[in-house]
Amino acid sequence: MKDMISWFELSQGSPTEYENAQKRIPEVFSKWKAPANFKIESFVVRAFS
């Protein structure tokens, strides 16, 4: 089975709110623990401007 994690940000709010959201991203994903048989086959980063 293959799963995918996506993260989308809405560009709205003040610059301070945006900076706080950027700090929150690592906090959210750092709490996740991979199962023992978990394998990453590919990692894709796609940036939009």
C-alpha positions in Angstrom: 0.0 0.0 0.0 1.2 3.5 -0.8 0.2 6.6 1.1 0.8 10.3 0.5 1.0 13.2 2.8 0.1 16.6 1.3 0.4 20.0 2.9 -1.3 23.1 1.5 -1.0 26.6 2.9 -3.5 29.4 2.4 -1.8 32.7 1.8 -3.9 34.9 3.9 -3.5 36.7 7.2 -0.7 38.9 8.5 3.0 38.2 8.1 3.1 37.2 11.8 0.4 34.6 11.3 2.4 33.2 8.3 5.6 33.0 10.4 3.7 31.2 13.2 2.3 28.7 10.6 5.8 28.0 9.4 6.9 27.2 12.9 3.9 24.9 13.4 4.6 22.6 10.5 7.6 20.9 12.1 5.7 20.6 15.4 2.9 18.8 13.7 5.0 16.3 11.8 7.6 15.7 14.5 5.0 13.9 16.8 4.4 11.3 14.1 6.2 8.0 14.6 6.7 5.6 11.7 5.7 2.0 12.1 8.5 -0.6 12.2 7.9 -1.8 8.6 7.6 1.8 7.2 9.6 2.5 4.1 9.9 5.7 2.2 10.2 5.0 -1.6 10.2 8.6 -2.8 10.1 12.1 -1.4 8.8 14.9 -3.7 8.8 18.6 -3.0 6.8 20.8 -5.3 6.8 24.6 -4.9 4.3 27.0 -6.3 4.6 30.7 -6.5 
